[in-house]
Amino acid sequence: MDDEFGAGYSRVLSGSLVLAGVGGRTADQALSAGIPPRQVWLAMCDVQDVPPERRLGRDVKPRDTTGPR
């Protein structure tokens, strides 16, 4: 959520925005109730109109785990 909405605004959203997709709970309540984070995230995306191409999060370049050669 921080990547999409910023650190401060994501905290406001997670604690106050009620999401129908997780039973009328906030994201914080849904996570506390054991609802999988991905399901909560997708419910947030639906309410906030996050386009499909941004629902997987930002691209992170894989680390090189092969070590020095």
Residue, then its C-alpha position, 0 to 999 in steps of 0.5 A: m500500500d505504501d508504494e501505491f498510496g504513500a506511507g502516510y495516506s496508506r495508514v489512513l486508508s487501512g484504518s478508516l476505509v471500509l471495504a465491501g470485498v472483505g465483509g465491510r471491514t477496514a483493511d486493518q480489521a480484515l488483516s486482524a481477522g485473518i483475511p489473507p493480505r492479497q484479498v485485502w489488497l485486491a479489495m482496496c484496489d477495487v475501492q480505490d480504482v487502482p488499475p490492473e497493471r499496478r495491482l502487483g506492486r512496483d517492479v523490483k529488480p531481482r538480487d544477484t544470488t550467484g555471488p562473486r565469480 
